[in-house]
Amino acid sequence: MTMRPSDNWRWYFDNQYDCLMLEIANDMVFRSRYPSKMLTPDAFRAFPFSVDDASAYYQFYESCVSLSLSEPQKVELVLNAIIAANFLKPQMPKSWYFVQQPMLFTPVLGELVEAQIQGGHQRINLLVVEASEMASLCLIAEPNVNMAGKSFTIAEVVKVMNDRLASKNHQIVNDNDDDGGDEEAVMDLLYQVCS
């Protein structure tokens, strides 16, 4: 099942959970992964899921289709990507996690890129949510990654100098061909009954 944005969706900041929420229906919400200290002042008010948000949703989702992630993980990544692109405070580059590439690459917004982790040959997927000439703000597009003794999970943000990024020049095979349980898993992830 693929979630489809609706003009009834609404963003709001929840003080109890200290994060931005997306109300899908009256009693169902998606909880973002970024705490208040990472968000710009615009994130602390209620506002509708806009046409621009819907456009970004489809752009980011299209980039993630080929990833070996479950449907709920893709939706989680995409919704957090919209928040990161619109409401995160400026981040400092953390390029030391990655190996410098032989050719300079300049990604574009919404592009799926890869980077090689320092100290090995492992390459990971990153989703670009803000691109500039020198560095790009990316989200980890892997369920779990260990880098420099730290553990990272899907949708964690990392700003990377572009000389550490590489284009995805091959398709990633999606091993998750059984979509039967995806609808229930998406509902479990996205829909949380508010008390």
Order of alpha helices (4+ residues) and beta strands (2+ residues): beta-beta-beta-beta-alpha-alpha-beta-beta-beta-beta-beta-beta-beta-alpha-beta
